Amino acid sequence: MIKVDWTIWLQFANFFILMAALNFILYRPLRGMLNRRRETIDGSHARAKELEASINEKMERYQQQLQAAKVKGNEERAEMRKAAAADEATILGQAQNKAAAQLQEIKTRVAGEADAAGKILKKEANALASQIASKILGRAV
């Protein structure tokens, strides 16, 4: 059986001395290392959150700039299309005027040629009619 005597107090003292020595040699440095590790991890998490917030802010700014550039591009494209349409209308108007002038010139020339041909045909028709009449009548007309 177990006897309770002065050795129990020696065991208590031995236990407390061992706990104090282990606390000084092992537990304090281990707790310190774990605390530093936790602080490092917490610091890394905080830095990661800051970086994430910074990235989100920069992405938002980038998206706004991209949207502004798209709007500006669309406006410039609309202005260019409007200017091109005006230029097209001007060019088409000039081409139509030139075509109308050429058509009028051709009509005038054709009318002149038709008049000249008509006069020539009248002369030839009169001469031909005289010849036919001379041959039919057998005498000169």
C-alpha positions in Angstrom: 0.0 0.0 0.0 1.0 3.6 -0.4 2.4 5.4 2.6 2.0 9.1 3.1 5.2 10.4 4.7 7.8 13.1 4.1 8.6 11.8 0.6 5.3 13.1 -0.7 6.4 16.6 0.1 9.7 15.8 -1.6 7.7 14.7 -4.7 5.6 17.9 -4.6 8.8 20.0 -4.4 10.4 18.0 -7.2 7.2 18.5 -9.3 7.2 22.2 -8.8 10.9 22.6 -9.4 10.5 20.5 -12.6 7.5 22.6 -13.7 9.4 25.9 -13.0 12.5 24.6 -15.0 10.3 23.3 -17.9 8.4 26.6 -17.9 11.6 28.6 -18.1 13.4 26.3 -20.6 10.6 24.9 -22.7 7.2 26.5 -22.3 8.0 30.2 -22.3 10.2 30.0 -25.5 7.5 27.8 -27.1 4.7 30.2 -26.2 6.9 33.1 -27.4 7.5 31.4 -30.7 3.9 30.5 -31.1 2.9 34.2 -30.3 5.4 35.5 -32.9 4.1 33.0 -35.4 0.5 34.1 -34.7 1.5 37.7 -35.0 3.3 37.0 -38.3 0.3 35.1 -39.6 -2.1 37.9 -38.5 0.2 40.5 -40.1 0.2 38.5 -43.3 -3.6 38.3 -43.2 -3.9 42.0 -42.7 -1.4 42.7 -45.4 -3.3 40.3 -47.8 -6.6 42.1 -47.0 -4.9 45.5 -47.7 -3.5 44.2 -51.0 -6.9 42.7 -51.9 -8.6 46.1 -51.1 -6.0 47.9 -53.1 -6.4 45.5 -56.0 -10.2 45.8 -55.9 -9.9 49.6 -55.9 -7.5 49.6 -58.8 -9.7 47.2 -60.7 -12.7 49.4 -60.1 -10.7 52.4 -61.3 -9.6 50.4 -64.4 -13.2 49.4 -65.1 -14.3 53.1 -64.9 -11.5 54.2 -67.2 -12.3 51.4 -69.6 -16.0 52.4 -69.6 -15.1 56.1 -70.1 -12.8 55.1 -73.0 -15.6 53.0 -74.6 -18.0 55.9 -74.3 -15.4 58.3 -75.8 -14.7 55.8 -78.6 -18.4 55.5 -79.3 -18.8 59.3 -79.4 -15.8 59.7 -81.7 -17.0 56.9 -84.0 -20.5 58.6 -84.2 -18.8 61.9 -85.0 -16.7 60.2 -87.7 -19.7 58.5 -89.2 -21.6 61.8 -89.2 -18.6 63.5 -90.9 -18.3 60.6 -93.4 -22.0 60.8 -94.1 -21.7 64.6 -94.8 -18.7 64.0 -97.0 -20.6 61.2 -98.8 -23.6 63.5 -99.4 -21.3 66.2 -100.7 -19.4 63.8 -103.0 -22.7 62.2 -104.2 -24.2 65.7 -104.9 -21.1 66.7 -106.9 -21.2 63.4 -108.8 -25.0 63.9 -109.5 -24.4 67.5 -110.7 -21.5 66.4 -112.9 -23.6 63.5 -114.3 -26.5 65.8 -114.9 -24.2 68.3 -116.7 -22.8 65.5 -118.8 -26.2 64.1 -119.6 -27.4 67.6 -120.6 -24.3 68.0 -122.8 -25.0 64.6 -124.4 -28.6 65.5 -125.0 -27.6 68.8 -126.6 -25.0 67.0 -128.8 -27.5 64.3 -129.8 -30.2 66.9 -130.6 -27.6 68.8 -132.7 -26.6 65.6 -134.5 -30.3 64.7 -135.0 -31.0 68.1 -136.5 -28.0 67.8 -138.8 -29.0 64.2 -139.7 -32.5 65.4 -140.3 -31.3 68.2 -142.7 -29.1 65.8 -144.5 -31.9 63.3 -144.8 -34.3 66.0 -146.1 -31.8 66.9 -148.8 -31.2 63.3 -149.7 -35.0 62.6 -149.5 -35.6 65.5 -151.9 -32.9 64.3 -154.3 -34.1 60.7 -154.0 -37.7 61.8 -154.6 -36.6 63.7 -157.7 -34.8 60.7 -159.0 -37.7 58.4 -158.3 -40.1 60.8 -160.0 -37.8 61.1 -163.0 -37.5 57.4 -163.4 -41.2 56.8 -163.0 -42.2 59.7 -165.3 -39.3 59.0 -167.6 -38.4 62.6 -167.8 -36.5 65.1 -165.6 -38.5 66.8 -162.9 
